[in-house]
Amino acid sequence: MKRKLFSMTLVLIFLILISTVTSAEQFTKIGSGSEPAIDDGKVTWTNNGVIHVYDLTTKKETAVNSSAASHPAISGDKLVWLDESSGVTRLTVYDISAASKTYITQDVDKSSTPAIYGSRIVWSANSHVYMHDTSTSTQTKIADGNNPDIYANMISFDSYSTEDTPQIYVYDITTKKVIDVSQYGDNMFSHTYGDKVIWSDFYNRLGNIRMYDITTGQQTEVTTGNDKTGYDTGGSTDINDNKIVYLKHNNLANINSGDLYIYDIDTGKSKQLTSGNTSQTPALSGNVIVWSDSGNIYMLK
């Protein structure tokens, strides 16, 4: 009997070790830096002001000729980032295949954080949301607001309502109509994918994540709770397909650092992926998640 128990214990320990190794192998360090973004099999980030691109297929990392770069975004073969390398604050648009650059200098300030989808780039400056179409070289003021994101024909952003607290709005490029998708104020940091919009709700200083379905008009509480139960999630989120990634930080003083979670829209369930409260700025594309932690860029497939 003792031999059987001993054997079973060894098997259990072996299975735990195998499971631990398998889990560890899923987390891959792909570079050094911060602010990762991902799309179409490519990851980009900054390291001391230099833009880096990592190809998930070839596993090759390339440094782009750049300096004083921040807030990179990627869509297909196009990169865009905030560029402060010259005397003029601008956005740099980089074609990966052609290794060529163009610049956006009109209506850009030091707080401009770009987002890109196809040929369209959005950002905010002086509390106005702008869109630049690289295919037509046209630029348009979309609305008053901040922190825009874009997917297909939809641009989400936050803007102050009459109650002096920010609401989440969605602008349809085709119809040029704007809708308010949040129920009450104090909402920020929206992201959009398909017909879904997510944002962080600071109405009760919780940072809980809300999701709005443009097609059905329904709103979902992705995370719930209060300060005592520690459900604070804040502004570091992303959405792609039927998944949402976010940070649970338990510290409203630093909403961009915490443990990494993934939420399945279909099941309504969240799963913790990292521990240590040090993960930052997660981004998601398909089944691949990237994030930064202590000066390194990690990937989970």
MIDOSE-1310 file (N, C-alpha, C; in nm, 2 decimals, decimal comma, always signed):
residues 301
mkrk	+0,08/-0,12/+0,00/+0,00/+0,00/+0,00/+0,09/+0,13/+0,00; +0,20/+0,12/+0,08/+0,28/+0,24/+0,09/+0,35/+0,26/-0,04; +0,39/+0,15/-0,11/+0,46/+0,16/-0,24/+0,36/+0,23/-0,34; +0,23/+0,19/-0,34/+0,14/+0,24/-0,43/+0,12/+0,39/-0,41
lfsm	+0,11/+0,43/-0,28/+0,10/+0,57/-0,24/+0,22/+0,65/-0,29; +0,34/+0,59/-0,27/+0,46/+0,65/-0,31/+0,47/+0,67/-0,46; +0,42/+0,57/-0,53/+0,42/+0,58/-0,68/+0,33/+0,68/-0,73; +0,21/+0,68/-0,66/+0,11/+0,78/-0,70/+0,16/+0,92/-0,68
tlvl	+0,23/+0,94/-0,57/+0,29/+1,07/-0,53/+0,39/+1,12/-0,64; +0,48/+1,02/-0,68/+0,58/+1,05/-0,78/+0,51/+1,09/-0,91; +0,40/+1,02/-0,95/+0,33/+1,05/-1,07/+0,27/+1,19/-1,06; +0,21/+1,22/-0,95/+0,15/+1,35/-0,93/+0,25/+1,46/-0,94
ifli	+0,37/+1,44/-0,87/+0,47/+1,54/-0,88/+0,52/+1,56/-1,02; +0,54/+1,45/-1,10/+0,58/+1,45/-1,24/+0,48/+1,53/-1,32; +0,35/+1,51/-1,30/+0,25/+1,58/-1,38/+0,25/+1,72/-1,35; +0,27/+1,76/-1,22/+0,28/+1,90/-1,18/+0,40/+1,97/-1,25
list	+0,51/+1,90/-1,25/+0,63/+1,95/-1,31/+0,61/+1,97/-1,46; +0,55/+1,87/-1,52/+0,53/+1,88/-1,67/+0,43/+2,00/-1,70; +0,33/+2,01/-1,62/+0,23/+2,12/-1,64/+0,30/+2,26/-1,62; +0,39/+2,27/-1,52/+0,46/+2,39/-1,49/+0,55/+2,43/-1,61
vtsa	+0,62/+2,33/-1,66/+0,71/+2,35/-1,77/+0,64/+2,40/-1,89; +0,52/+2,32/-1,92/+0,44/+2,36/-2,04/+0,39/+2,50/-2,03; +0,34/+2,54/-1,91/+0,29/+2,67/-1,89/+0,40/+2,78/-1,91; +0,52/+2,75/-1,85/+0,63/+2,84/-1,86/+0,67/+2,86/-2,01
eqft	+0,67/+2,75/-2,09/+0,71/+2,76/-2,23/+0,62/+2,84/-2,31; +0,50/+2,86/-2,27/+0,40/+2,95/-2,34/+0,44/+3,09/-2,33; +0,51/+3,13/-2,23/+0,55/+3,27/-2,21/+0,69/+3,29/-2,28; +0,70/+3,37/-2,38/+0,82/+3,38/-2,45/+0,87/+3,53/-2,45
kigs	+0,99/+3,55/-2,41/+1,05/+3,68/-2,42/+1,09/+3,71/-2,57; +1,04/+3,81/-2,63/+1,08/+3,84/-2,77/+1,16/+3,96/-2,79; +1,18/+4,04/-2,68/+1,27/+4,16/-2,69/+1,27/+4,24/-2,57; +1,33/+4,35/-2,57/+1,34/+4,45/-2,46/+1,28/+4,58/-2,49
gsep	+1,20/+4,63/-2,40/+1,14/+4,76/-2,43/+1,00/+4,77/-2,36; +0,91/+4,85/-2,42/+0,78/+4,88/-2,36/+0,68/+4,92/-2,47; +0,56/+4,93/-2,44/+0,45/+4,98/-2,53/+0,43/+4,89/-2,65; +0,42/+4,76/-2,63/+0,40/+4,67/-2,75/+0,26/+4,69/-2,81
aidd	+0,26/+4,66/-2,94/+0,14/+4,66/-3,02/+0,15/+4,54/-3,12; +0,04/+4,48/-3,16/+0,05/+4,36/-3,24/-0,06/+4,36/-3,35; -0,03/+4,31/-3,47/-0,13/+4,30/-3,57/-0,07/+4,21/-3,68; -0,15/+4,12/-3,74/-0,12/+4,05/-3,86/+0,02/+3,98/-3,85
gkvt	+0,05/+3,92/-3,74/+0,17/+3,84/-3,72/+0,30/+3,92/-3,70; +0,28/+4,05/-3,67/+0,40/+4,14/-3,64/+0,37/+4,21/-3,51; +0,48/+4,22/-3,43/+0,48/+4,30/-3,30/+0,57/+4,41/-3,31; +0,53/+4,53/-3,26/+0,62/+4,64/-3,25/+0,62/+4,70/-3,11
wtnn	+0,73/+4,77/-3,08/+0,74/+4,83/-2,94/+0,86/+4,93/-2,95; +0,87/+5,00/-2,84/+0,98/+5,10/-2,83/+1,09/+5,06/-2,73; +1,21/+5,09/-2,75/+1,32/+5,07/-2,66/+1,41/+5,19/-2,66; +1,41/+5,27/-2,56/+1,49/+5,39/-2,55/+1,47/+5,48/-2,68
gvih	+1,34/+5,49/-2,71/+1,30/+5,58/-2,82/+1,32/+5,52/-2,96; +1,36/+5,39/-2,97/+1,38/+5,33/-3,10/+1,27/+5,23/-3,12; +1,21/+5,23/-3,24/+1,10/+5,13/-3,28/+1,16/+5,00/-3,32; +1,10/+4,89/-3,27/+1,14/+4,76/-3,31/+1,02/+4,68/-3,36
vydl	+1,05/+4,59/-3,46/+0,94/+4,51/-3,52/+0,99/+4,36/-3,51; +0,90/+4,28/-3,47/+0,93/+4,13/-3,45/+0,83/+4,06/-3,54; +0,88/+3,97/-3,63/+0,79/+3,89/-3,71/+0,77/+3,76/-3,65; +0,64/+3,72/-3,62/+0,61/+3,60/-3,55/+0,64/+3,48/-3,63
ttkk	+0,64/+3,49/-3,76/+0,67/+3,37/-3,85/+0,82/+3,34/-3,86; +0,89/+3,45/-3,89/+1,04/+3,43/-3,90/+1,12/+3,44/-3,77; +1,05/+3,49/-3,67/+1,11/+3,52/-3,54/+1,23/+3,61/-3,55; +1,22/+3,70/-3,64/+1,33/+3,80/-3,66/+1,29/+3,93/-3,61
etav	+1,38/+4,00/-3,54/+1,35/+4,13/-3,48/+1,43/+4,23/-3,56; +1,37/+4,34/-3,60/+1,43/+4,45/-3,68/+1,42/+4,58/-3,61; +1,52/+4,66/-3,60/+1,52/+4,79/-3,54/+1,49/+4,89/-3,66; +1,39/+4,98/-3,64/+1,36/+5,08/-3,74/+1,45/+5,20/-3,71
nssa	+1,50/+5,27/-3,81/+1,57/+5,39/-3,80/+1,49/+5,50/-3,74; +1,50/+5,52/-3,61/+1,41/+5,61/-3,53/+1,48/+5,65/-3,40; +1,42/+5,76/-3,35/+1,47/+5,81/-3,21/+1,36/+5,89/-3,15; +1,35/+5,90/-3,02/+1,25/+5,98/-2,95/+1,11/+5,94/-2,99
ashp	+1,09/+5,81/-3,02/+0,96/+5,75/-3,06/+0,89/+5,69/-2,94; +0,76/+5,71/-2,95/+0,67/+5,65/-2,84/+0,53/+5,62/-2,90; +0,46/+5,54/-2,82/+0,32/+5,50/-2,86/+0,31/+5,44/-3,00; +0,38/+5,34/-3,03/+0,37/+5,28/-3,16/+0,23/+5,21/-3,18
aisg	+0,18/+5,21/-3,30/+0,06/+5,13/-3,34/+0,09/+5,06/-3,47; +0,02/+4,95/-3,50/+0,05/+4,88/-3,62/-0,08/+4,82/-3,68; -0,08/+4,83/-3,82/-0,19/+4,76/-3,89/-0,13/+4,71/-4,02; -0,13/+4,58/-4,03/-0,08/+4,52/-4,15/+0,07/+4,55/-4,17
dklv	+0,10/+4,62/-4,28/+0,24/+4,66/-4,31/+0,27/+4,80/-4,27; +0,18/+4,87/-4,20/+0,20/+5,01/-4,16/+0,22/+5,03/-4,01; +0,32/+5,11/-3,98/+0,35/+5,15/-3,84/+0,32/+5,30/-3,83; +0,28/+5,34/-3,71/+0,27/+5,49/-3,68/+0,31/+5,51/-3,54
wlde	+0,38/+5,62/-3,51/+0,42/+5,65/-3,37/+0,43/+5,80/-3,36; +0,43/+5,84/-3,23/+0,46/+5,98/-3,19/+0,61/+6,00/-3,20; +0,65/+6,10/-3,28/+0,79/+6,13/-3,31/+0,83/+6,27/-3,25; +0,92/+6,27/-3,16/+0,97/+6,40/-3,10/+1,12/+6,41/-3,13
ssgv	+1,17/+6,35/-3,24/+1,31/+6,36/-3,27/+1,36/+6,49/-3,33; +1,26/+6,57/-3,38/+1,29/+6,70/-3,44/+1,23/+6,81/-3,36; +1,24/+6,93/-3,40/+1,19/+7,04/-3,33/+1,04/+7,05/-3,34; +0,98/+6,97/-3,43/+0,83/+6,97/-3,45/+0,78/+6,83/-3,41
trlt	+0,68/+6,83/-3,31/+0,61/+6,71/-3,27/+0,53/+6,66/-3,38; +0,54/+6,54/-3,42/+0,47/+6,48/-3,54/+0,44/+6,34/-3,52; +0,36/+6,28/-3,61/+0,34/+6,14/-3,62/+0,42/+6,09/-3,74; +0,49/+5,98/-3,72/+0,57/+5,92/-3,83/+0,49/+5,79/-3,88
vydi	+0,47/+5,78/-4,01/+0,40/+5,67/-4,07/+0,51/+5,59/-4,15; +0,52/+5,46/-4,11/+0,63/+5,38/-4,17/+0,58/+5,26/-4,25; +0,62/+5,25/-4,37/+0,58/+5,13/-4,45/+0,69/+5,03/-4,43; +0,66/+4,91/-4,37/+0,76/+4,81/-4,34/+0,82/+4,75/-4,47
saas	+0,74/+4,72/-4,57/+0,79/+4,66/-4,69/+0,88/+4,75/-4,77; +0,84/+4,88/-4,78/+0,92/+4,97/-4,86/+1,02/+5,04/-4,77; +1,02/+5,03/-4,64/+1,11/+5,09/-4,55/+1,11/+5,25/-4,57; +0,99/+5,30/-4,59/+0,98/+5,44/-4,62/+0,89/+5,51/-4,51
ktyi	+0,92/+5,64/-4,50/+0,85/+5,72/-4,39/+0,78/+5,84/-4,46; +0,66/+5,87/-4,40/+0,59/+6,00/-4,42/+0,55/+6,05/-4,29; +0,52/+6,18/-4,28/+0,50/+6,25/-4,16/+0,36/+6,32/-4,16; +0,30/+6,32/-4,04/+0,18/+6,40/-4,01/+0,22/+6,51/-3,91
tqdv	+0,21/+6,63/-3,95/+0,25/+6,74/-3,86/+0,14/+6,83/-3,81; +0,03/+6,83/-3,89/-0,08/+6,92/-3,86/-0,17/+6,86/-3,75; -0,20/+6,95/-3,65/-0,29/+6,91/-3,53/-0,23/+6,79/-3,46; -0,10/+6,79/-3,42/-0,04/+6,69/-3,34/+0,03/+6,76/-3,22
dkss	+0,01/+6,71/-3,10/+0,08/+6,76/-2,99/+0,15/+6,65/-2,91; +0,21/+6,68/-2,80/+0,29/+6,58/-2,73/+0,21/+6,47/-2,66; +0,08/+6,50/-2,65/-0,01/+6,39/-2,59/-0,07/+6,30/-2,69; -0,05/+6,33/-2,82/-0,11/+6,25/-2,93/-0,07/+6,10/-2,92
tpai	-0,16/+6,01/-2,91/-0,13/+5,87/-2,91/-0,21/+5,81/-3,03; -0,14/+5,77/-3,13/-0,21/+5,73/-3,25/-0,26/+5,58/-3,25; -0,37/+5,56/-3,32/-0,42/+5,42/-3,35/-0,44/+5,42/-3,50; -0,43/+5,29/-3,56/-0,43/+5,28/-3,70/-0,51/+5,15/-3,74
ygsr	-0,59/+5,17/-3,85/-0,65/+5,06/-3,91/-0,65/+5,08/-4,06; -0,58/+4,99/-4,13/-0,56/+5,01/-4,28/-0,49/+5,13/-4,31; -0,55/+5,22/-4,39/-0,49/+5,35/-4,43/-0,53/+5,46/-4,34; -0,62/+5,43/-4,24/-0,67/+5,54/-4,15/-0,60/+5,55/-4,02
ivws	-0,56/+5,67/-3,98/-0,49/+5,69/-3,85/-0,57/+5,79/-3,77; -0,59/+5,76/-3,64/-0,67/+5,85/-3,56/-0,58/+5,89/-3,43; -0,60/+6,01/-3,38/-0,53/+6,05/-3,26/-0,61/+6,17/-3,21; -0,57/+6,22/-3,09/-0,63/+6,34/-3,04/-0,52/+6,44/-3,01
ansh	-0,55/+6,57/-3,02/-0,46/+6,68/-2,98/-0,55/+6,80/-2,94; -0,51/+6,86/-2,83/-0,59/+6,97/-2,77/-0,74/+6,94/-2,76; -0,77/+6,82/-2,71/-0,90/+6,77/-2,69/-0,99/+6,76/-2,81; -0,93/+6,74/-2,93/-1,00/+6,72/-3,05/-0,95/+6,59/-3,11
vymh	-1,04/+6,51/-3,18/-1,01/+6,38/-3,24/-0,99/+6,41/-3,39; -0,88/+6,36/-3,45/-0,85/+6,37/-3,59/-0,83/+6,24/-3,65; -0,86/+6,24/-3,79/-0,84/+6,12/-3,87/-0,76/+6,16/-3,99; -0,66/+6,08/-4,02/-0,58/+6,11/-4,15/-0,58/+5,98/-4,23
dtst	-0,62/+5,99/-4,36/-0,62/+5,88/-4,45/-0,50/+5,89/-4,54; -0,41/+5,79/-4,52/-0,28/+5,79/-4,59/-0,31/+5,76/-4,74; -0,42/+5,70/-4,78/-0,44/+5,66/-4,92/-0,48/+5,79/-5,00; -0,54/+5,88/-4,93/-0,59/+6,01/-5,00/-0,52/+6,13/-4,95
stqt	-0,43/+6,12/-4,85/-0,36/+6,23/-4,79/-0,46/+6,34/-4,74; -0,57/+6,29/-4,69/-0,67/+6,39/-4,64/-0,68/+6,38/-4,48; -0,71/+6,49/-4,42/-0,72/+6,49/-4,27/-0,84/+6,56/-4,23; -0,91/+6,50/-4,13/-1,04/+6,55/-4,09/-1,05/+6,56/-3,94
kiad	-1,11/+6,66/-3,89/-1,14/+6,67/-3,74/-1,28/+6,59/-3,72; -1,27/+6,49/-3,64/-1,39/+6,41/-3,62/-1,49/+6,46/-3,52; -1,43/+6,50/-3,40/-1,51/+6,55/-3,29/-1,43/+6,60/-3,18; -1,49/+6,66/-3,08/-1,42/+6,70/-2,96/-1,40/+6,58/-2,87
gnnp	-1,28/+6,55/-2,83/-1,26/+6,43/-2,74/-1,11/+6,39/-2,73; -1,09/+6,27/-2,67/-0,96/+6,22/-2,65/-0,95/+6,07/-2,66; -0,83/+6,02/-2,66/-0,80/+5,88/-2,66/-0,88/+5,80/-2,76; -0,87/+5,83/-2,89/-0,95/+5,75/-2,99/-0,89/+5,62/-3,02
diya	-0,97/+5,53/-3,07/-0,93/+5,40/-3,13/-1,01/+5,38/-3,25; -0,96/+5,29/-3,34/-1,03/+5,27/-3,47/-1,03/+5,13/-3,51; -1,15/+5,08/-3,56/-1,16/+4,95/-3,63/-1,26/+4,96/-3,74; -1,21/+4,93/-3,86/-1,30/+4,94/-3,98/-1,35/+5,08/-3,99
nmis	-1,49/+5,10/-3,99/-1,54/+5,23/-4,01/-1,58/+5,30/-3,88; -1,54/+5,24/-3,76/-1,58/+5,29/-3,63/-1,47/+5,35/-3,56; -1,49/+5,47/-3,50/-1,39/+5,54/-3,42/-1,45/+5,56/-3,28; -1,39/+5,51/-3,18/-1,44/+5,53/-3,04/-1,35/+5,63/-2,97
fdsy	-1,40/+5,71/-2,88/-1,33/+5,81/-2,81/-1,40/+5,85/-2,69; -1,34/+5,92/-2,59/-1,41/+5,97/-2,48/-1,42/+6,12/-2,49; -1,53/+6,18/-2,44/-1,55/+6,32/-2,45/-1,64/+6,37/-2,34; -1,62/+6,49/-2,29/-1,69/+6,53/-2,17/-1,84/+6,57/-2,21
sted	-1,93/+6,53/-2,12/-2,07/+6,56/-2,14/-2,10/+6,68/-2,06; -2,23/+6,71/-2,06/-2,28/+6,83/-1,98/-2,25/+6,81/-1,83; -2,23/+6,69/-1,79/-2,21/+6,67/-1,64/-2,06/+6,68/-1,61; -1,98/+6,72/-1,71/-1,83/+6,74/-1,69/-1,76/+6,61/-1,65
tpqi	-1,81/+6,50/-1,70/-1,75/+6,37/-1,68/-1,74/+6,30/-1,82; -1,63/+6,24/-1,86/-1,62/+6,18/-1,99/-1,72/+6,07/-2,02; -1,78/+6,07/-2,14/-1,86/+5,96/-2,19/-1,79/+5,90/-2,30; -1,83/+5,78/-2,34/-1,77/+5,71/-2,45/-1,86/+5,72/-2,57
yvyd	-1,81/+5,77/-2,68/-1,88/+5,79/-2,81/-1,82/+5,71/-2,92; -1,90/+5,67/-3,02/-1,86/+5,60/-3,14/-1,90/+5,68/-3,26; -1,80/+5,71/-3,35/-1,83/+5,78/-3,47/-1,82/+5,68/-3,59; -1,93/+5,69/-3,67/-1,93/+5,60/-3,79/-1,88/+5,68/-3,91
ittk	-1,77/+5,64/-3,97/-1,70/+5,71/-4,08/-1,80/+5,72/-4,20; -1,87/+5,61/-4,22/-1,96/+5,61/-4,34/-2,08/+5,70/-4,33; -2,15/+5,70/-4,21/-2,27/+5,78/-4,19/-2,24/+5,91/-4,13; -2,12/+5,93/-4,07/-2,08/+6,05/-4,00/-2,17/+6,08/-3,88
kvid	-2,22/+5,98/-3,83/-2,31/+5,99/-3,71/-2,23/+5,95/-3,58; -2,26/+6,01/-3,47/-2,20/+5,98/-3,34/-2,30/+5,93/-3,25; -2,27/+5,82/-3,18/-2,36/+5,77/-3,07/-2,29/+5,77/-2,94; -2,37/+5,79/-2,83/-2,32/+5,77/-2,69/-2,34/+5,63/-2,65
vsqy	-2,23/+5,55/-2,62/-2,25/+5,41/-2,59/-2,24/+5,38/-2,44; -2,21/+5,49/-2,36/-2,20/+5,46/-2,21/-2,32/+5,52/-2,14; -2,35/+5,46/-2,03/-2,48/+5,49/-1,96/-2,46/+5,62/-1,87; -2,34/+5,64/-1,82/-2,32/+5,75/-1,73/-2,17/+5,80/-1,75
gdnm	-2,13/+5,90/-1,68/-2,00/+5,96/-1,71/-1,88/+5,89/-1,64; -1,77/+5,96/-1,66/-1,64/+5,92/-1,60/-1,59/+5,79/-1,66; -1,60/+5,78/-1,79/-1,55/+5,66/-1,87/-1,43/+5,71/-1,96; -1,33/+5,62/-1,97/-1,21/+5,66/-2,05/-1,15/+5,53/-2,11
fsht	-1,05/+5,56/-2,20/-0,96/+5,46/-2,26/-1,04/+5,35/-2,33; -1,11/+5,39/-2,43/-1,19/+5,29/-2,51/-1,11/+5,22/-2,62; -1,15/+5,10/-2,65/-1,10/+5,02/-2,76/-1,22/+4,96/-2,83; -1,20/+4,94/-2,96/-1,31/+4,89/-3,04/-1,26/+4,78/-3,14
ygdk	-1,35/+4,68/-3,16/-1,33/+4,57/-3,25/-1,46/+4,52/-3,30; -1,48/+4,51/-3,43/-1,61/+4,47/-3,48/-1,72/+4,56/-3,44; -1,82/+4,50/-3,38/-1,93/+4,58/-3,33/-1,92/+4,60/-3,17; -1,81/+4,57/-3,12/-1,79/+4,58/-2,97/-1,70/+4,70/-2,94
viws	-1,74/+4,77/-2,83/-1,65/+4,88/-2,77/-1,63/+4,85/-2,62; -1,51/+4,86/-2,58/-1,48/+4,84/-2,43/-1,42/+4,97/-2,38; -1,43/+4,99/-2,25/-1,37/+5,11/-2,19/-1,36/+5,09/-2,04; -1,29/+5,18/-1,97/-1,28/+5,17/-1,82/-1,37/+5,27/-1,76
dfyn	-1,45/+5,22/-1,66/-1,55/+5,30/-1,60/-1,49/+5,34/-1,46; -1,48/+5,48/-1,44/-1,42/+5,53/-1,32/-1,53/+5,60/-1,24; -1,66/+5,57/-1,26/-1,77/+5,63/-1,20/-1,76/+5,63/-1,05; -1,72/+5,52/-0,99/-1,70/+5,50/-0,85/-1,55/+5,48/-0,82
rlgn	-1,46/+5,53/-0,90/-1,32/+5,51/-0,89/-1,28/+5,36/-0,88; -1,35/+5,28/-0,96/-1,32/+5,14/-0,96/-1,23/+5,10/-1,08; -1,25/+5,16/-1,19/-1,18/+5,12/-1,31/-1,24/+4,99/-1,38; -1,36/+4,96/-1,34/-1,42/+4,84/-1,40/-1,44/+4,85/-1,55
irmy	-1,43/+4,74/-1,62/-1,44/+4,74/-1,77/-1,59/+4,72/-1,81; -1,63/+4,80/-1,90/-1,77/+4,78/-1,96/-1,75/+4,75/-2,11; -1,85/+4,68/-2,17/-1,85/+4,65/-2,31/-1,99/+4,68/-2,37; -1,99/+4,75/-2,49/-2,11/+4,78/-2,55/-2,12/+4,71/-2,69
ditt	-2,23/+4,65/-2,72/-2,25/+4,59/-2,85/-2,33/+4,68/-2,94; -2,27/+4,74/-3,04/-2,33/+4,84/-3,12/-2,45/+4,78/-3,20; -2,45/+4,65/-3,23/-2,56/+4,59/-3,31/-2,68/+4,57/-3,22; -2,66/+4,52/-3,10/-2,77/+4,49/-3,01/-2,81/+4,60/-2,91
gqqt	-2,72/+4,70/-2,89/-2,74/+4,80/-2,80/-2,73/+4,76/-2,65; -2,67/+4,64/-2,63/-2,66/+4,59/-2,49/-2,52/+4,62/-2,43; -2,52/+4,65/-2,30/-2,40/+4,68/-2,23/-2,37/+4,57/-2,13; -2,24/+4,52/-2,12/-2,20/+4,41/-2,04/-2,09/+4,46/-1,94
evtt	-2,10/+4,42/-1,82/-2,00/+4,44/-1,72/-1,90/+4,33/-1,73; -1,78/+4,36/-1,78/-1,67/+4,26/-1,80/-1,61/+4,23/-1,66; -1,59/+4,34/-1,58/-1,54/+4,32/-1,45/-1,63/+4,40/-1,35; -1,65/+4,35/-1,23/-1,73/+4,41/-1,14/-1,66/+4,41/-1,00
gndk	-1,72/+4,49/-0,91/-1,66/+4,49/-0,77/-1,64/+4,63/-0,72; -1,57/+4,64/-0,61/-1,54/+4,77/-0,55/-1,40/+4,77/-0,50; -1,36/+4,88/-0,43/-1,23/+4,90/-0,38/-1,19/+4,79/-0,28; -1,29/+4,74/-0,20/-1,26/+4,64/-0,10/-1,23/+4,51/-0,16
tgyd	-1,31/+4,47/-0,26/-1,29/+4,34/-0,32/-1,18/+4,34/-0,43; -1,12/+4,45/-0,46/-1,00/+4,46/-0,54/-1,02/+4,43/-0,69; -1,13/+4,47/-0,75/-1,16/+4,44/-0,89/-1,11/+4,56/-0,98; -1,03/+4,64/-0,93/-0,98/+4,76/-1,01/-0,90/+4,71/-1,13
tggs	-0,94/+4,76/-1,25/-0,87/+4,72/-1,37/-0,81/+4,84/-1,45; -0,87/+4,95/-1,45/-0,81/+5,07/-1,51/-0,80/+5,07/-1,66; -0,70/+5,13/-1,71/-0,69/+5,17/-1,85/-0,62/+5,08/-1,95; -0,55/+4,98/-1,90/-0,47/+4,89/-1,99/-0,55/+4,77/-2,03
tdin	-0,62/+4,79/-2,15/-0,71/+4,69/-2,20/-0,69/+4,68/-2,35; -0,74/+4,57/-2,41/-0,74/+4,55/-2,55/-0,85/+4,45/-2,59; -0,90/+4,45/-2,71/-1,00/+4,36/-2,75/-0,97/+4,31/-2,89; -0,99/+4,18/-2,92/-0,98/+4,12/-3,05/-1,06/+4,00/-3,06
dnki	-1,13/+3,98/-3,17/-1,21/+3,86/-3,18/-1,31/+3,85/-3,07; -1,31/+3,74/-2,99/-1,40/+3,73/-2,88/-1,33/+3,73/-2,75; -1,21/+3,80/-2,74/-1,13/+3,80/-2,62/-1,10/+3,95/-2,58; -1,09/+3,97/-2,45/-1,05/+4,10/-2,39/-0,93/+4,07/-2,30
vylk	-0,82/+4,14/-2,31/-0,71/+4,14/-2,21/-0,71/+4,26/-2,13; -0,68/+4,25/-2,00/-0,68/+4,36/-1,91/-0,58/+4,33/-1,79; -0,55/+4,44/-1,72/-0,47/+4,43/-1,60/-0,56/+4,45/-1,48; -0,54/+4,37/-1,38/-0,60/+4,39/-1,25/-0,49/+4,44/-1,15
hnnl	-0,49/+4,56/-1,11/-0,38/+4,62/-1,04/-0,40/+4,64/-0,89; -0,52/+4,66/-0,85/-0,55/+4,68/-0,70/-0,48/+4,81/-0,65; -0,45/+4,90/-0,74/-0,38/+5,02/-0,70/-0,42/+5,13/-0,80; -0,51/+5,22/-0,77/-0,55/+5,32/-0,86/-0,45/+5,43/-0,88
anin	-0,34/+5,43/-0,81/-0,23/+5,52/-0,83/-0,15/+5,48/-0,95; -0,16/+5,35/-0,99/-0,09/+5,30/-1,11/-0,17/+5,21/-1,19; -0,26/+5,26/-1,27/-0,36/+5,18/-1,34/-0,30/+5,11/-1,46; -0,17/+5,13/-1,49/-0,11/+5,06/-1,61/-0,01/+4,95/-1,57
sgdl	-0,02/+4,90/-1,45/+0,06/+4,79/-1,40/-0,02/+4,70/-1,32; -0,01/+4,57/-1,34/-0,08/+4,47/-1,26/-0,07/+4,33/-1,31; -0,16/+4,24/-1,27/-0,16/+4,10/-1,32/-0,25/+4,10/-1,45; -0,20/+4,01/-1,54/-0,27/+4,01/-1,67/-0,38/+3,90/-1,67
yiyd	-0,50/+3,94/-1,72/-0,61/+3,85/-1,73/-0,66/+3,85/-1,87; -0,73/+3,74/-1,91/-0,80/+3,74/-2,04/-0,95/+3,70/-2,01; -1,04/+3,77/-2,08/-1,18/+3,75/-2,07/-1,24/+3,70/-2,19; -1,32/+3,59/-2,18/-1,38/+3,53/-2,30/-1,52/+3,58/-2,31
idtg	-1,55/+3,66/-2,42/-1,68/+3,72/-2,44/-1,79/+3,62/-2,44; -1,76/+3,50/-2,51/-1,87/+3,40/-2,53/-1,91/+3,34/-2,39; -1,81/+3,31/-2,31/-1,84/+3,24/-2,18/-1,87/+3,34/-2,06; -1,82/+3,46/-2,08/-1,83/+3,56/-1,97/-1,73/+3,53/-1,85
kskq	-1,63/+3,46/-1,88/-1,53/+3,42/-1,78/-1,39/+3,48/-1,80; -1,33/+3,51/-1,69/-1,19/+3,56/-1,69/-1,09/+3,46/-1,64; -0,97/+3,47/-1,69/-0,86/+3,38/-1,64/-0,74/+3,46/-1,62; -0,67/+3,43/-1,50/-0,55/+3,50/-1,47/-0,43/+3,44/-1,55
ltsg	-0,35/+3,52/-1,61/-0,23/+3,47/-1,69/-0,10/+3,49/-1,62; -0,08/+3,60/-1,55/+0,05/+3,63/-1,49/+0,02/+3,67/-1,34; +0,13/+3,67/-1,26/+0,12/+3,71/-1,12/+0,25/+3,80/-1,09; +0,24/+3,88/-0,99/+0,35/+3,96/-0,96/+0,32/+4,11/-0,97
ntsq	+0,20/+4,14/-1,03/+0,15/+4,28/-1,03/+0,24/+4,37/-1,11; +0,32/+4,32/-1,20/+0,42/+4,40/-1,28/+0,40/+4,41/-1,43; +0,30/+4,34/-1,48/+0,27/+4,34/-1,62/+0,22/+4,48/-1,66; +0,24/+4,51/-1,79/+0,20/+4,64/-1,84/+0,15/+4,64/-1,99
tpal	+0,07/+4,73/-2,02/+0,02/+4,76/-2,16/+0,00/+4,63/-2,25; -0,09/+4,54/-2,21/-0,12/+4,43/-2,30/-0,18/+4,46/-2,43; -0,15/+4,38/-2,53/-0,21/+4,40/-2,66/-0,25/+4,26/-2,72; -0,35/+4,25/-2,80/-0,41/+4,12/-2,84/-0,43/+4,12/-2,99
sgnv	-0,40/+4,01/-3,05/-0,43/+3,99/-3,19/-0,45/+3,84/-3,22; -0,57/+3,80/-3,25/-0,60/+3,65/-3,27/-0,58/+3,58/-3,13; -0,50/+3,48/-3,13/-0,47/+3,40/-3,01/-0,34/+3,44/-2,95; -0,28/+3,56/-2,99/-0,15/+3,60/-2,94/-0,16/+3,72/-2,85
ivws	-0,11/+3,72/-2,73/-0,11/+3,83/-2,64/+0,04/+3,88/-2,62; +0,06/+4,01/-2,63/+0,19/+4,06/-2,59/+0,18/+4,17/-2,48; +0,28/+4,18/-2,40/+0,28/+4,28/-2,30/+0,43/+4,31/-2,26; +0,45/+4,41/-2,18/+0,58/+4,44/-2,13/+0,58/+4,42/-1,98
dsgn	+0,70/+4,39/-1,93/+0,72/+4,36/-1,79/+0,87/+4,38/-1,75; +0,89/+4,48/-1,67/+1,03/+4,51/-1,62/+1,13/+4,53/-1,73; +1,08/+4,60/-1,84/+1,17/+4,63/-1,95/+1,18/+4,53/-2,05; +1,10/+4,42/-2,04/+1,11/+4,31/-2,14/+0,97/+4,30/-2,21
iyml	+0,97/+4,25/-2,34/+0,85/+4,22/-2,41/+0,82/+4,07/-2,41; +0,70/+4,03/-2,37/+0,67/+3,89/-2,36/+0,55/+3,86/-2,45; +0,54/+3,74/-2,49/+0,43/+3,69/-2,58/+0,37/+3,56/-2,53; +0,24/+3,55/-2,54/+0,17/+3,43/-2,50/+0,09/+3,38/-2,62
k	+0,11/+3,26/-2,67/+0,03/+3,21/-2,78/-0,06/+3,10/-2,73
